[in-house]
Amino acid sequence: MEWKHKYSEMGSKGKTYVITRTHKKGNESFECNCPATMYRPWLVACKHIKRLKEKLLLPWKNLEKPNR
């Protein structure tokens, strides 16, 4: 089963970022449209993804690298 869900998170200075949560065959991945992972490709997840996972009560240590 595969599904996608989009969430919005607030950034600094009132900016809103869209986080896409994709569930594909039991694996979950998160992507954010903020520039943090573009400038720092070694980051597994930006602070927006970490905040969203805290709100969803999901463990954030098992994050996968986003596909870019």
Buried (B, 14 or more C-beta within 10 A) or exposed (E): EEEEEEBEBEBEEEEEBEBBBBEEEEEEBBBBBBEBBEEEEEBBBBBBBBBBBEEEEEEBEEBEEBEE
